[in-house]
């Protein structure tokens, strides 16, 4: 007969701990409940058998008592094996159910739409140019002249001097706030004049992040928007003519200086000022960003950087550039 109740019995270790470990992860609560319930039952059965079995040592001979003890051990061992097997089957069912609930639905996976660059999602909302945008962005080569036909209507093409029909192409990357570019600007202008009938010279911005970089580049592009290509080069010459942009120029002083430049080259000061103010929407910022992206793609890391027919000039000196140009022309 069982002494007391299960509530008053101190359970063995396997009542509060799983009989079969669940690896590094904690066992599910339902699995632990099953294990604890089975453990309680197993413990009760063992106590019941031990208490209800007659004390053979007092009424039977030693040999018969030994046989009875062997039978008790065999019964207990059989019960334990059966319970362990039941626990194993229960755990196996729980694991299979858990995995099946976490597995993704094959139908959902196959029906998922993946938008690729060539397959953009449908336009949503009220966007004026949504239906007019091309499906694919035109890839612009860093080694070719980018003309108006290569860009969208509100974008700015490359600025160049020289002969656009020649096969010899020079691409220059510079920053008006770069002191080395400023010092080399006079030599660069002379090279343009000496080789302009046989060589195409393309100039692109490469913003180095100096205090005067942003505003000076916006001013040159604003001059183009207001006065065309000639106005761009005239504004560029004025920007190169002083070293004010290579230092820590104050914003108000810079704006005043730019208005003086615009008046000097005959630009409408109001239109010029508006172009600078609206640089994010009128194509100026897109041009500055595109120039730097093309420079990075070409391998530019500093300015001035010159490329002659795709080959970068090792050191930007007048003699080096002229030697490479003469070699390319001969």
Secondary structure, 3 states (H helix, E strand, C coil): CCCCCHHHCCCCHHHHCCCCCCCCCCCCHHHHHHHHHHHHHHHHHHHHHHHHCCCHHHHCCHHHHHHHHHHHHHHHHHHHHHHHHHHHHHHHHHHHHHHHHHCCCHHHHHCCCCCCCCCCCCCCCCCCCCCCCCCCCCCCCCCCCCCHHHCCCCCCCCEEEECCCCCCEEEEEECCCCHHHHHHHHHHHHHHHHHCCCCEEEEEECCCCCCCHHHHHHHHHHHHHHHCHHHHHHHHHHHHCCCHHHCCCCHHHHHHHHHHHHHHCCCCHHHHHHHHHCCCCCCHHHHHHHHHHHHHHHCCCCCCEEEECCEECCCCCHHHHHHHHHHHHC
